[in-house]
Amino acid sequence: MSSPMVKQGPPYPPTTWPLGGPPIKGVDVPVQSAFFFLFLVGAAIHMSIFQKNKARGHKFLPSLFIFGFCMARNVTSILRIASVCLPHNLRLAIAAQIFVAAGVLILFIINLIFTMRLVRSTHPSVGWHPIFSMAFVVICVIIAGTLVIVIVGTVQSFYTLDTNTRSLDRDFQLYGTTFFAIIATLPLPITLLSLVVRHPPHERFGAGRLRTKVTVLLVSTTLLSLGAWYRCGALWHSPVPRSHPLPGFLSKAPFYVFNFLVEIITVYMYAIARVDLQWHIPNGAKGPGSYSGSQQYDPSHQSLSTTRIILPIRLQIAQFSSSQNRRRLAVPREQRWVETRAAPNPPNT
């Protein structure tokens, strides 16, 4: 007697090929384990840098953010290895997919912070304008909101069979990946514009030359942009059913290269280039001149400083003259006359 068929409930397995193709233990486990080790070393390096800087009063929060990113990538690696070893546990696959897309946002924000410091150094009137500062805050808020939308769309797509709902979830994911790709690329045009547009001598900050800072920023932005636009382009491509052969752009090689490889290169480049020294600014820096510790020219400040120097000198001269007069008046007139008469005449030469 045949048993009745039991309808499978959510989460439902995807019917199209995901990034990276099907899970293969012989490939995914060793490769992901290698990246786990590399990100673990990167986390240790940047935490060590942060602690040493903190001990000598050198506050550089991006090092702590990079450490957090490396730890997030370690969690991603664990989830991916677990999902490969347990292919029927779709909840692990969902969590791994979310962490792959979300973790790199930390590096995007770090590059935006470096870009903002560059603009404030080369164009202080623009970089320190309240609108420019507010724009950075707004971008961070939109990034957080977009991340929530992407997570909701990703999770919901596994828990519904409704065609309209899945179409809406795909639209959420398309918007999110496109927006994140734009954010990843945003430091490139801003940096180039800040260098091309004529500006006064830049305000020096941190260690090293401006050229070195710009090179590190452009290289890291380019690497992260490649990964972001790869994910964006793969998602905009029409979904490929699992009944069709796996296309090359969804295979494992581009998946690992444009996700984990470009990220680990960026993490180690930050450590080797010592961005904690290059991009460091004084604690509490606010306004033009605060990066280098100098002050902007202000005639009122100069006149005030000059007055503070001249007035004590005049006061000392007046006090000296007054004391001499008092000493002179204290001597009787007859004695002063005798001393004057007794004074020898200078010899003729």
Secondary structure, DSSP 8 states (H G I E B T S, - for coil): ---------SS---SB--TT-S--HHHHHHHHHHHHHHHHHHHHHHHHHHHHHHHTT---HHHHHHHHHHHHHHHHHHHHHHHHHSTT-HHHHHHHHHHHHHTTHHHHHHHHHHHHHHHHHH-HHHHTSHHHHHHHHHHHHHHHHHHHHHHHHHHHHHS---HHHHHHHHHHHHHHHHHHHHHHHTHHHHHHHHHHS--SS----SSS-HHHHHHHHHHHHHHHHHHHHHHHHHHHS---BTTS---GGGSHHHHHIIIIIHHHHHHHHHHHTTHHHHT---TT--STTTTTT-----HHHHHHHHHHHHHHHHHHHHHHHHHHHHHHHHS-HHHHHHHHHHS------
